[in-house]
């Protein structure tokens, strides 16, 4: 079993782990046991269409009203309470009615849970036949 990583940097602005997480193209966020955002990297903020600074310290159910009634939240709750890891594909619905597909890797950490998110919308959305054929010959 892997050793837990301390995800509370001593110097937030110069911490090598924070810098590395901030540079990821994939989303990474930490949610504490009270369901408040502890950390949100820039990619996760873009994916969620929110500013990272406005999420920190805020409960997830305030940031995304209604999320507590979704299958995604059920999985997050399972990971939080039973301290298990899960991988799932989630079709996220935004308040404006648009949707996007993400692969989510949810893992318990000492502070609560962390969520690694990868945009898989391009793979999940059907493409017209002509576009698929053109991609084959590129």
C-alpha positions in Angstrom: 0.0 0.0 0.0 1.3 3.4 -0.9 2.3 5.8 1.9 -0.1 8.8 2.3 1.2 12.0 0.9 1.1 15.2 3.0 -1.0 17.5 0.7 -0.8 20.6 3.0 2.2 22.5 1.7 4.2 24.5 4.2 4.9 27.3 1.6 2.0 27.4 -0.8 3.7 29.7 -3.4 6.9 27.8 -3.7 6.0 24.2 -2.9 7.2 21.8 -5.6 4.1 19.6 -5.3 1.7 22.5 -5.7 3.6 23.8 -8.7 3.5 20.3 -10.3 -0.3 19.9 -9.6 -0.9 23.4 -11.0 0.9 22.5 -14.2 -1.2 19.4 -15.0 -3.5 19.4 -18.0 -5.8 17.2 -16.0 -7.9 18.4 -13.2 -6.9 17.7 -9.6 -8.9 18.7 -6.5 -9.0 17.9 -2.8 -12.2 17.9 -0.9 -12.1 17.7 2.9 -14.2 15.5 5.2 -16.6 18.4 5.6 -17.1 18.5 1.8 -15.2 21.8 1.4 -12.7 22.4 -1.4 -9.2 22.4 0.0 -7.3 22.6 -3.3 -8.4 23.0 -7.0 -5.8 23.2 -9.7 -6.3 25.5 -12.8 -7.4 22.6 -15.0 -10.1 21.4 -12.6 -11.3 25.0 -12.3 -11.6 25.3 -16.1 -13.3 21.9 -16.3 -15.8 23.0 -13.7 -16.2 26.4 -15.2 -15.4 28.1 -11.9 -12.6 30.2 -10.5 -10.4 28.1 -8.2 -10.1 30.9 -5.7 -13.8 31.1 -5.2 -14.1 27.4 -4.6 -11.4 27.1 -1.9 -13.1 26.7 1.5 -16.5 26.5 -0.1 -18.8 23.3 0.3 -19.2 21.4 -2.9 -23.0 21.5 -2.5 -22.9 25.3 -2.6 -20.6 25.4 -5.6 -22.7 22.8 -7.5 -26.3 22.9 -6.2 -28.0 19.5 -6.6 -24.8 17.5 -6.9 -25.7 15.7 -3.6 -28.6 14.0 -5.5 -26.4 12.6 -8.3 -24.8 9.1 -8.7 -21.4 11.0 -8.8 -21.9 12.3 -5.3 -22.9 8.7 -4.2 -19.5 7.5 -5.4 -17.7 10.4 -3.8 -19.5 9.7 -0.5 -18.6 6.0 -0.7 -14.9 6.9 -1.2 -15.0 9.4 1.6 -16.8 7.1 4.1 -15.4 3.7 3.2 -11.9 5.0 2.3 -12.0 3.2 -1.1 -10.8 4.3 -4.6 -13.1 4.4 -7.6 -12.7 5.2 -11.3 -15.8 6.2 -13.3 -16.9 8.0 -16.4 -19.2 10.9 -15.6 -21.5 12.9 -18.0 -21.5 16.2 -16.1 -24.5 18.6 -16.6 -23.7 22.3 -16.2 -26.3 24.8 -15.0 -26.5 26.3 -18.6 -27.7 22.9 -19.9 -24.5 21.9 -21.6 -22.8 18.6 -20.7 -19.3 17.2 -20.8 -17.8 13.8 -20.2 -15.0 13.2 -17.7 -13.1 10.2 -16.5 -12.8 10.6 -12.7 -10.4 8.9 -10.4 -11.5 9.4 -6.8 -9.1 8.4 -4.0 -9.2 8.8 -0.2 -6.4 11.0 1.2 -5.8 12.0 4.8 -7.6 15.3 4.4 -10.7 13.7 2.7 -10.7 12.7 -1.0 -8.9 13.8 -4.1 -10.4 13.7 -7.6 -8.3 13.5 -10.7 -10.3 14.4 -13.8 -9.6 13.9 -17.4 -11.7 15.4 -20.2 -12.9 12.5 -22.4 -15.7 14.4 -24.2 -14.0 14.0 -27.6 -13.9 10.2 -27.2 -17.4 9.9 -25.9 -19.3 12.2 -28.3 -20.3 10.6 -31.6 -18.7 12.1 -34.6 -20.2 12.3 -38.1 -18.9 9.5 -40.4 -17.2 12.0 -42.7 -15.2 13.4 -39.8 -14.2 10.0 -38.6 -13.0 9.0 -42.1 -11.0 12.2 -42.5 -9.3 11.5 -39.1 -8.2 8.1 -40.3 -6.2 9.6 -43.2 -4.4 12.3 -41.2 
